[in-house]
Amino acid sequence: MCNWNIYLWKCNCWTLAIKEPCHFRRQQKTANCNQIQQVKKEWVHIQDKPCVNHRANASLYVNGPTAKWEDIESTAYQSAKSLAERGEFPDFVE
């Protein structure tokens, strides 16, 4: 199971970064992961500034002054699953 951090910017864009790769991914860095992907509310990191030119997931913009977990949970999970299936495990880049 791969665990993912979610970074939520003041502009309500968000981005994912790998928190902990699963056992299969740790053994072979080039492996795609078809295991369970996990995002949790505890792993949402609020950033104290807007993202740079909406380079985060602007298409996944969450409306409102402050996004709620319920607003991003399923989309973040689907994004994590899609990234893992393609073998993409981005680190956080500010």
Jmol script that loads the backbone (N, CA, C; Angstrom):
load data "model"
ATOM      1  N   MET A   1       0.835  -1.166   0.000  1.00  0.00           N
ATOM      2  CA  MET A   1       0.000   0.000   0.000  1.00  0.00           C
ATOM      3  C   MET A   1       0.889   1.242   0.000  1.00  0.00           C
ATOM      4  N   CYS A   2       0.678   2.139  -0.967  1.00  0.00           N
ATOM      5  CA  CYS A   2       1.416   3.400  -1.029  1.00  0.00           C
ATOM      6  C   CYS A   2       0.624   4.478  -0.301  1.00  0.00           C
ATOM      7  N   ASN A   3       1.322   5.288   0.468  1.00  0.00           N
ATOM      8  CA  ASN A   3       0.690   6.379   1.203  1.00  0.00           C
ATOM      9  C   ASN A   3       1.089   7.702   0.564  1.00  0.00           C
ATOM     10  N   TRP A   4       0.130   8.632   0.471  1.00  0.00           N
ATOM     11  CA  TRP A   4       0.330   9.898  -0.232  1.00  0.00           C
ATOM     12  C   TRP A   4       0.042  11.083   0.662  1.00  0.00           C
ATOM     13  N   ASN A   5       0.907  12.103   0.594  1.00  0.00           N
ATOM     14  CA  ASN A   5       0.652  13.397   1.219  1.00  0.00           C
ATOM     15  C   ASN A   5      -0.133  14.256   0.246  1.00  0.00           C
ATOM     16  N   ILE A   6      -0.979  15.111   0.772  1.00  0.00           N
ATOM     17  CA  ILE A   6      -1.720  16.073  -0.035  1.00  0.00           C
ATOM     18  C   ILE A   6      -1.309  17.461   0.441  1.00  0.00           C
ATOM     19  N   TYR A   7      -0.891  18.298  -0.490  1.00  0.00           N
ATOM     20  CA  TYR A   7      -0.507  19.668  -0.160  1.00  0.00           C
ATOM     21  C   TYR A   7      -1.575  20.597  -0.710  1.00  0.00           C
ATOM     22  N   LEU A   8      -2.224  21.324   0.190  1.00  0.00           N
ATOM     23  CA  LEU A   8      -3.313  22.226  -0.169  1.00  0.00           C
ATOM     24  C   LEU A   8      -2.816  23.659  -0.060  1.00  0.00           C
ATOM     25  N   TRP A   9      -2.874  24.366  -1.183  1.00  0.00           N
ATOM     26  CA  TRP A   9      -2.377  25.744  -1.260  1.00  0.00           C
ATOM     27  C   TRP A   9      -3.484  26.724  -0.915  1.00  0.00           C
ATOM     28  N   LYS A  10      -3.122  27.951  -0.611  1.00  0.00           N
ATOM     29  CA  LYS A  10      -4.099  28.985  -0.262  1.00  0.00           C
ATOM     30  C   LYS A  10      -5.056  29.285  -1.409  1.00  0.00           C
ATOM     31  N   CYS A  11      -4.648  29.042  -2.628  1.00  0.00           N
ATOM     32  CA  CYS A  11      -5.512  29.281  -3.788  1.00  0.00           C
ATOM     33  C   CYS A  11      -6.483  28.112  -3.991  1.00  0.00           C
ATOM     34  N   ASN A  12      -6.424  27.125  -3.092  1.00  0.00           N
ATOM     35  CA  ASN A  12      -7.242  25.911  -3.125  1.00  0.00           C
ATOM     36  C   ASN A  12      -6.878  24.944  -4.232  1.00  0.00           C
ATOM     37  N   CYS A  13      -5.730  25.131  -4.865  1.00  0.00           N
ATOM     38  CA  CYS A  13      -5.162  24.081  -5.710  1.00  0.00           C
ATOM     39  C   CYS A  13      -4.523  23.080  -4.756  1.00  0.00           C
ATOM     40  N   TRP A  14      -4.309  21.877  -5.214  1.00  0.00           N
ATOM     41  CA  TRP A  14      -3.622  20.892  -4.374  1.00  0.00           C
ATOM     42  C   TRP A  14      -2.759  19.998  -5.245  1.00  0.00           C
ATOM     43  N   THR A  15      -1.828  19.356  -4.602  1.00  0.00           N
ATOM     44  CA  THR A  15      -0.935  18.442  -5.301  1.00  0.00           C
ATOM     45  C   THR A  15      -0.630  17.246  -4.404  1.00  0.00           C
ATOM     46  N   LEU A  16      -0.244  16.155  -5.005  1.00  0.00           N
ATOM     47  CA  LEU A  16       0.105  14.935  -4.275  1.00  0.00           C
ATOM     48  C   LEU A  16       1.615  14.717  -4.303  1.00  0.00           C
ATOM     49  N   ALA A  17       2.112  14.096  -3.260  1.00  0.00           N
ATOM     50  CA  ALA A  17       3.512  13.660  -3.220  1.00  0.00           C
ATOM     51  C   ALA A  17       3.554  12.360  -2.429  1.00  0.00           C
ATOM     52  N   ILE A  18       4.428  11.475  -2.837  1.00  0.00           N
ATOM     53  CA  ILE A  18       4.517  10.179  -2.164  1.00  0.00           C
ATOM     54  C   ILE A  18       4.996  10.373  -0.725  1.00  0.00           C
ATOM     55  N   LYS A  19       4.311   9.746   0.200  1.00  0.00           N
ATOM     56  CA  LYS A  19       4.698   9.766   1.610  1.00  0.00           C
ATOM     57  C   LYS A  19       5.541   8.537   1.912  1.00  0.00           C
ATOM     58  N   GLU A  20       4.988   7.370   1.607  1.00  0.00           N
ATOM     59  CA  GLU A  20       5.693   6.095   1.784  1.00  0.00           C
ATOM     60  C   GLU A  20       5.290   5.152   0.658  1.00  0.00           C
ATOM     61  N   PRO A  21       6.239   4.692  -0.126  1.00  0.00           N
ATOM     62  CA  PRO A  21       5.914   3.722  -1.171  1.00  0.00           C
ATOM     63  C   PRO A  21       5.646   2.340  -0.565  1.00  0.00           C
ATOM     64  N   CYS A  22       4.927   1.534  -1.284  1.00  0.00           N
ATOM     65  CA  CYS A  22       4.625   0.185  -0.809  1.00  0.00           C
ATOM     66  C   CYS A  22       5.862  -0.714  -0.900  1.00  0.00           C
ATOM     67  N   HIS A  23       5.743  -1.902  -0.391  1.00  0.00           N
ATOM     68  CA  HIS A  23       6.837  -2.873  -0.375  1.00  0.00           C
ATOM     69  C   HIS A  23       7.362  -3.168  -1.789  1.00  0.00           C
ATOM     70  N   PHE A  24       6.457  -3.329  -2.748  1.00  0.00           N
ATOM     71  CA  PHE A  24       6.856  -3.630  -4.123  1.00  0.00           C
ATOM     72  C   PHE A  24       7.644  -2.476  -4.737  1.00  0.00           C
ATOM     73  N   ARG A  25       7.178  -1.288  -4.485  1.00  0.00           N
ATOM     74  CA  ARG A  25       7.827  -0.090  -5.045  1.00  0.00           C
ATOM     75  C   ARG A  25       9.205   0.130  -4.411  1.00  0.00           C
ATOM     76  N   ARG A  26       9.357  -0.155  -3.135  1.00  0.00           N
ATOM     77  CA  ARG A  26      10.651   0.028  -2.468  1.00  0.00           C
ATOM     78  C   ARG A  26      11.698  -0.914  -3.040  1.00  0.00           C
ATOM     79  N   GLN A  27      11.284  -2.127  -3.426  1.00  0.00           N
ATOM     80  CA  GLN A  27      12.235  -3.098  -3.961  1.00  0.00           C
ATOM     81  C   GLN A  27      12.653  -2.786  -5.385  1.00  0.00           C
ATOM     82  N   GLN A  28      11.752  -2.217  -6.150  1.00  0.00           N
ATOM     83  CA  GLN A  28      12.045  -1.919  -7.551  1.00  0.00           C
ATOM     84  C   GLN A  28      11.530  -0.520  -7.863  1.00  0.00           C
ATOM     85  N   LYS A  29      12.413   0.450  -7.880  1.00  0.00           N
ATOM     86  CA  LYS A  29      12.045   1.857  -8.048  1.00  0.00           C
ATOM     87  C   LYS A  29      11.309   2.154  -9.349  1.00  0.00           C
ATOM     88  N   THR A  30      11.481   1.330 -10.351  1.00  0.00           N
ATOM     89  CA  THR A  30      10.826   1.585 -11.630  1.00  0.00           C
ATOM     90  C   THR A  30       9.468   0.892 -11.743  1.00  0.00           C
ATOM     91  N   ALA A  31       9.055   0.207 -10.711  1.00  0.00           N
ATOM     92  CA  ALA A  31       7.810  -0.567 -10.776  1.00  0.00           C
ATOM     93  C   ALA A  31       6.575   0.318 -10.707  1.00  0.00           C
ATOM     94  N   ASN A  32       5.571  -0.050 -11.504  1.00  0.00           N
ATOM     95  CA  ASN A  32       4.254   0.543 -11.348  1.00  0.00           C
ATOM     96  C   ASN A  32       3.630  -0.109 -10.128  1.00  0.00           C
ATOM     97  N   CYS A  33       2.659   0.526  -9.546  1.00  0.00           N
ATOM     98  CA  CYS A  33       2.040  -0.039  -8.351  1.00  0.00           C
ATOM     99  C   CYS A  33       0.555  -0.223  -8.573  1.00  0.00           C
ATOM    100  N   ASN A  34       0.102  -1.451  -8.516  1.00  0.00           N
ATOM    101  CA  ASN A  34      -1.316  -1.763  -8.645  1.00  0.00           C
ATOM    102  C   ASN A  34      -1.912  -2.129  -7.296  1.00  0.00           C
ATOM    103  N   GLN A  35      -1.187  -1.816  -6.231  1.00  0.00           N
ATOM    104  CA  GLN A  35      -1.664  -2.090  -4.877  1.00  0.00           C
ATOM    105  C   GLN A  35      -2.608  -0.964  -4.442  1.00  0.00           C
ATOM    106  N   ILE A  36      -3.061  -1.028  -3.232  1.00  0.00           N
ATOM    107  CA  ILE A  36      -3.952  -0.018  -2.679  1.00  0.00           C
ATOM    108  C   ILE A  36      -3.197   1.294  -2.492  1.00  0.00           C
ATOM    109  N   GLN A  37      -3.829   2.395  -2.854  1.00  0.00           N
ATOM    110  CA  GLN A  37      -3.277   3.733  -2.636  1.00  0.00           C
ATOM    111  C   GLN A  37      -4.058   4.356  -1.478  1.00  0.00           C
ATOM    112  N   GLN A  38      -3.368   5.037  -0.604  1.00  0.00           N
ATOM    113  CA  GLN A  38      -4.032   5.557   0.585  1.00  0.00           C
ATOM    114  C   GLN A  38      -3.765   7.051   0.747  1.00  0.00           C
ATOM    115  N   VAL A  39      -4.850   7.808   0.933  1.00  0.00           N
ATOM    116  CA  VAL A  39      -4.784   9.223   1.295  1.00  0.00           C
ATOM    117  C   VAL A  39      -5.600   9.376   2.573  1.00  0.00           C
ATOM    118  N   LYS A  40      -5.103  10.182   3.481  1.00  0.00           N
ATOM    119  CA  LYS A  40      -5.802  10.387   4.752  1.00  0.00           C
ATOM    120  C   LYS A  40      -5.858  11.867   5.083  1.00  0.00           C
ATOM    121  N   LYS A  41      -6.887  12.211   5.810  1.00  0.00           N
ATOM    122  CA  LYS A  41      -7.054  13.592   6.240  1.00  0.00           C
ATOM    123  C   LYS A  41      -5.842  14.071   7.036  1.00  0.00           C
ATOM    124  N   GLU A  42      -5.240  13.196   7.823  1.00  0.00           N
ATOM    125  CA  GLU A  42      -4.079  13.559   8.640  1.00  0.00           C
ATOM    126  C   GLU A  42      -2.864  13.908   7.779  1.00  0.00           C
ATOM    127  N   TRP A  43      -2.886  13.507   6.523  1.00  0.00           N
ATOM    128  CA  TRP A  43      -1.747  13.743   5.636  1.00  0.00           C
ATOM    129  C   TRP A  43      -1.957  14.944   4.719  1.00  0.00           C
ATOM    130  N   VAL A  44      -2.945  15.783   5.036  1.00  0.00           N
ATOM    131  CA  VAL A  44      -3.152  17.022   4.295  1.00  0.00           C
ATOM    132  C   VAL A  44      -2.280  18.095   4.952  1.00  0.00           C
ATOM    133  N   HIS A  45      -1.436  18.711   4.153  1.00  0.00           N
ATOM    134  CA  HIS A  45      -0.537  19.748   4.649  1.00  0.00           C
ATOM    135  C   HIS A  45      -0.949  21.083   4.035  1.00  0.00           C
ATOM    136  N   ILE A  46      -1.428  21.980   4.880  1.00  0.00           N
ATOM    137  CA  ILE A  46      -1.871  23.295   4.421  1.00  0.00           C
ATOM    138  C   ILE A  46      -0.643  24.169   4.179  1.00  0.00           C
ATOM    139  N   GLN A  47      -0.548  24.713   2.972  1.00  0.00           N
ATOM    140  CA  GLN A  47       0.550  25.614   2.626  1.00  0.00           C
ATOM    141  C   GLN A  47       0.091  27.049   2.873  1.00  0.00           C
ATOM    142  N   ASP A  48       0.968  27.880   3.344  1.00  0.00           N
ATOM    143  CA  ASP A  48       0.609  29.231   3.757  1.00  0.00           C
ATOM    144  C   ASP A  48       0.748  30.258   2.637  1.00  0.00           C
ATOM    145  N   LYS A  49       0.646  29.799   1.390  1.00  0.00           N
ATOM    146  CA  LYS A  49       0.759  30.703   0.250  1.00  0.00           C
ATOM    147  C   LYS A  49       0.076  30.070  -0.953  1.00  0.00           C
ATOM    148  N   PRO A  50      -0.233  30.864  -1.971  1.00  0.00           N
ATOM    149  CA  PRO A  50      -0.792  30.292  -3.200  1.00  0.00           C
ATOM    150  C   PRO A  50       0.282  29.526  -3.962  1.00  0.00           C
ATOM    151  N   CYS A  51      -0.135  28.610  -4.795  1.00  0.00           N
ATOM    152  CA  CYS A  51       0.831  27.900  -5.630  1.00  0.00           C
ATOM    153  C   CYS A  51       1.344  28.842  -6.716  1.00  0.00           C
ATOM    154  N   VAL A  52       2.407  28.467  -7.371  1.00  0.00           N
ATOM    155  CA  VAL A  52       3.017  29.306  -8.399  1.00  0.00           C
ATOM    156  C   VAL A  52       2.265  29.122  -9.717  1.00  0.00           C
ATOM    157  N   ASN A  53       1.595  30.158 -10.167  1.00  0.00           N
ATOM    158  CA  ASN A  53       0.882  30.151 -11.453  1.00  0.00           C
ATOM    159  C   ASN A  53      -0.034  28.945 -11.637  1.00  0.00           C
ATOM    160  N   HIS A  54      -0.638  28.518 -10.566  1.00  0.00           N
ATOM    161  CA  HIS A  54      -1.540  27.362 -10.603  1.00  0.00           C
ATOM    162  C   HIS A  54      -0.888  26.146 -11.237  1.00  0.00           C
ATOM    163  N   ARG A  55       0.382  25.899 -10.940  1.00  0.00           N
ATOM    164  CA  ARG A  55       1.073  24.731 -11.484  1.00  0.00           C
ATOM    165  C   ARG A  55       0.679  23.469 -10.741  1.00  0.00           C
ATOM    166  N   ALA A  56       0.011  23.627  -9.591  1.00  0.00           N
ATOM    167  CA  ALA A  56      -0.524  22.464  -8.894  1.00  0.00           C
ATOM    168  C   ALA A  56      -1.743  21.993  -9.681  1.00  0.00           C
ATOM    169  N   ASN A  57      -2.584  21.210  -9.092  1.00  0.00           N
ATOM    170  CA  ASN A  57      -3.743  20.679  -9.806  1.00  0.00           C
ATOM    171  C   ASN A  57      -4.848  21.723  -9.917  1.00  0.00           C
ATOM    172  N   ALA A  58      -4.604  22.740 -10.757  1.00  0.00           N
ATOM    173  CA  ALA A  58      -5.593  23.800 -10.925  1.00  0.00           C
ATOM    174  C   ALA A  58      -6.892  23.237 -11.494  1.00  0.00           C
ATOM    175  N   SER A  59      -6.794  22.196 -12.288  1.00  0.00           N
ATOM    176  CA  SER A  59      -8.012  21.591 -12.832  1.00  0.00           C
ATOM    177  C   SER A  59      -8.794  20.890 -11.730  1.00  0.00           C
ATOM    178  N   LEU A  60      -8.125  20.633 -10.620  1.00  0.00           N
ATOM    179  CA  LEU A  60      -8.788  19.993  -9.488  1.00  0.00           C
ATOM    180  C   LEU A  60      -9.025  21.008  -8.386  1.00  0.00           C
ATOM    181  N   TYR A  61      -9.172  22.273  -8.788  1.00  0.00           N
ATOM    182  CA  TYR A  61      -9.420  23.370  -7.870  1.00  0.00           C
ATOM    183  C   TYR A  61     -10.670  23.078  -7.039  1.00  0.00           C
ATOM    184  N   VAL A  62     -10.586  23.376  -5.772  1.00  0.00           N
ATOM    185  CA  VAL A  62     -11.714  23.164  -4.870  1.00  0.00           C
ATOM    186  C   VAL A  62     -12.301  24.526  -4.544  1.00  0.00           C
ATOM    187  N   ASN A  63     -13.588  24.706  -4.770  1.00  0.00           N
ATOM    188  CA  ASN A  63     -14.220  25.999  -4.519  1.00  0.00           C
ATOM    189  C   ASN A  63     -14.323  26.288  -3.029  1.00  0.00           C
ATOM    190  N   GLY A  64     -14.292  27.570  -2.722  1.00  0.00           N
ATOM    191  CA  GLY A  64     -14.480  27.986  -1.341  1.00  0.00           C
ATOM    192  C   GLY A  64     -13.216  28.565  -0.756  1.00  0.00           C
ATOM    193  N   PRO A  65     -13.371  29.271   0.358  1.00  0.00           N
ATOM    194  CA  PRO A  65     -12.208  29.898   0.975  1.00  0.00           C
ATOM    195  C   PRO A  65     -11.231  28.885   1.567  1.00  0.00           C
ATOM    196  N   THR A  66     -11.740  27.800   2.075  1.00  0.00           N
ATOM    197  CA  THR A  66     -10.892  26.742   2.612  1.00  0.00           C
ATOM    198  C   THR A  66     -11.492  25.405   2.218  1.00  0.00           C
ATOM    199  N   ALA A  67     -10.727  24.623   1.502  1.00  0.00           N
ATOM    200  CA  ALA A  67     -11.219  23.324   1.059  1.00  0.00           C
ATOM    201  C   ALA A  67     -11.396  22.397   2.254  1.00  0.00           C
ATOM    202  N   LYS A  68     -12.398  21.571   2.183  1.00  0.00           N
ATOM    203  CA  LYS A  68     -12.652  20.576   3.221  1.00  0.00           C
ATOM    204  C   LYS A  68     -12.215  19.214   2.700  1.00  0.00           C
ATOM    205  N   TRP A  69     -11.883  18.347   3.620  1.00  0.00           N
ATOM    206  CA  TRP A  69     -11.435  17.003   3.272  1.00  0.00           C
ATOM    207  C   TRP A  69     -12.447  16.304   2.380  1.00  0.00           C
ATOM    208  N   GLU A  70     -13.715  16.460   2.688  1.00  0.00           N
ATOM    209  CA  GLU A  70     -14.767  15.805   1.907  1.00  0.00           C
ATOM    210  C   GLU A  70     -14.748  16.262   0.449  1.00  0.00           C
ATOM    211  N   ASP A  71     -14.253  17.478   0.213  1.00  0.00           N
ATOM    212  CA  ASP A  71     -14.211  18.024  -1.147  1.00  0.00           C
ATOM    213  C   ASP A  71     -13.112  17.402  -2.003  1.00  0.00           C
ATOM    214  N   ILE A  72     -12.048  16.931  -1.373  1.00  0.00           N
ATOM    215  CA  ILE A  72     -10.907  16.446  -2.160  1.00  0.00           C
ATOM    216  C   ILE A  72     -10.605  14.959  -1.991  1.00  0.00           C
ATOM    217  N   GLU A  73     -11.214  14.298  -1.038  1.00  0.00           N
ATOM    218  CA  GLU A  73     -10.844  12.915  -0.716  1.00  0.00           C
ATOM    219  C   GLU A  73     -10.912  11.974  -1.915  1.00  0.00           C
ATOM    220  N   SER A  74     -12.056  11.887  -2.573  1.00  0.00           N
ATOM    221  CA  SER A  74     -12.177  10.898  -3.655  1.00  0.00           C
ATOM    222  C   SER A  74     -11.326  11.274  -4.864  1.00  0.00           C
ATOM    223  N   THR A  75     -11.220  12.568  -5.169  1.00  0.00           N
ATOM    224  CA  THR A  75     -10.398  12.990  -6.296  1.00  0.00           C
ATOM    225  C   THR A  75      -8.922  12.737  -6.017  1.00  0.00           C
ATOM    226  N   ALA A  76      -8.493  12.987  -4.787  1.00  0.00           N
ATOM    227  CA  ALA A  76      -7.095  12.727  -4.422  1.00  0.00           C
ATOM    228  C   ALA A  76      -6.788  11.242  -4.513  1.00  0.00           C
ATOM    229  N   TYR A  77      -7.725  10.406  -4.058  1.00  0.00           N
ATOM    230  CA  TYR A  77      -7.527   8.957  -4.137  1.00  0.00           C
ATOM    231  C   TYR A  77      -7.390   8.516  -5.599  1.00  0.00           C
ATOM    232  N   GLN A  78      -8.295   8.994  -6.457  1.00  0.00           N
ATOM    233  CA  GLN A  78      -8.246   8.613  -7.871  1.00  0.00           C
ATOM    234  C   GLN A  78      -6.961   9.102  -8.534  1.00  0.00           C
ATOM    235  N   SER A  79      -6.514  10.297  -8.167  1.00  0.00           N
ATOM    236  CA  SER A  79      -5.254  10.814  -8.711  1.00  0.00           C
ATOM    237  C   SER A  79      -4.073   9.972  -8.255  1.00  0.00           C
ATOM    238  N   ALA A  80      -4.048   9.596  -6.982  1.00  0.00           N
ATOM    239  CA  ALA A  80      -2.972   8.749  -6.458  1.00  0.00           C
ATOM    240  C   ALA A  80      -2.956   7.403  -7.168  1.00  0.00           C
ATOM    241  N   LYS A  81      -4.125   6.843  -7.365  1.00  0.00           N
ATOM    242  CA  LYS A  81      -4.238   5.547  -8.047  1.00  0.00           C
ATOM    243  C   LYS A  81      -3.726   5.646  -9.486  1.00  0.00           C
ATOM    244  N   SER A  82      -4.100   6.705 -10.160  1.00  0.00           N
ATOM    245  CA  SER A  82      -3.669   6.910 -11.540  1.00  0.00           C
ATOM    246  C   SER A  82      -2.157   7.107 -11.636  1.00  0.00           C
ATOM    247  N   LEU A  83      -1.601   7.922 -10.742  1.00  0.00           N
ATOM    248  CA  LEU A  83      -0.152   8.126 -10.728  1.00  0.00           C
ATOM    249  C   LEU A  83       0.584   6.812 -10.490  1.00  0.00           C
ATOM    250  N   ALA A  84       0.135   6.034  -9.530  1.00  0.00           N
ATOM    251  CA  ALA A  84       0.804   4.771  -9.186  1.00  0.00           C
ATOM    252  C   ALA A  84       0.732   3.769 -10.333  1.00  0.00           C
ATOM    253  N   GLU A  85      -0.398   3.713 -11.011  1.00  0.00           N
ATOM    254  CA  GLU A  85      -0.539   2.792 -12.142  1.00  0.00           C
ATOM    255  C   GLU A  85       0.414   3.146 -13.269  1.00  0.00           C
ATOM    256  N   ARG A  86       0.729   4.435 -13.408  1.00  0.00           N
ATOM    257  CA  ARG A  86       1.666   4.875 -14.442  1.00  0.00           C
ATOM    258  C   ARG A  86       3.110   4.822 -13.961  1.00  0.00           C
ATOM    259  N   GLY A  87       3.311   4.498 -12.687  1.00  0.00           N
ATOM    260  CA  GLY A  87       4.662   4.444 -12.143  1.00  0.00           C
ATOM    261  C   GLY A  87       5.231   5.805 -11.811  1.00  0.00           C
ATOM    262  N   GLU A  88       4.355   6.790 -11.604  1.00  0.00           N
ATOM    263  CA  GLU A  88       4.786   8.142 -11.266  1.00  0.00           C
ATOM    264  C   GLU A  88       4.590   8.362  -9.767  1.00  0.00           C
ATOM    265  N   PHE A  89       5.669   8.667  -9.082  1.00  0.00           N
ATOM    266  CA  PHE A  89       5.636   8.870  -7.633  1.00  0.00           C
ATOM    267  C   PHE A  89       6.345  10.182  -7.305  1.00  0.00           C
ATOM    268  N   PRO A  90       5.689  11.312  -7.555  1.00  0.00           N
ATOM    269  CA  PRO A  90       6.355  12.604  -7.366  1.00  0.00           C
ATOM    270  C   PRO A  90       6.652  12.900  -5.906  1.00  0.00           C
ATOM    271  N   ASP A  91       7.782  13.566  -5.696  1.00  0.00           N
ATOM    272  CA  ASP A  91       8.112  14.110  -4.387  1.00  0.00           C
ATOM    273  C   ASP A  91       7.546  15.520  -4.328  1.00  0.00           C
ATOM    274  N   PHE A  92       7.409  16.047  -3.145  1.00  0.00           N
ATOM    275  CA  PHE A  92       6.893  17.397  -2.985  1.00  0.00           C
ATOM    276  C   PHE A  92       7.907  18.404  -3.513  1.00  0.00           C
ATOM    277  N   VAL A  93       7.440  19.296  -4.368  1.00  0.00           N
ATOM    278  CA  VAL A  93       8.268  20.379  -4.885  1.00  0.00           C
ATOM    279  C   VAL A  93       7.511  21.669  -4.619  1.00  0.00           C
ATOM    280  N   GLU A  94       8.149  22.572  -3.902  1.00  0.00           N
ATOM    281  CA  GLU A  94       7.478  23.815  -3.549  1.00  0.00           C
ATOM    282  C   GLU A  94       7.492  24.799  -4.663  1.00  0.00           C
TER     283      GLU A  94
END
end "model"
wireframe off; spacefill off
backbone 0.3
color backbone group
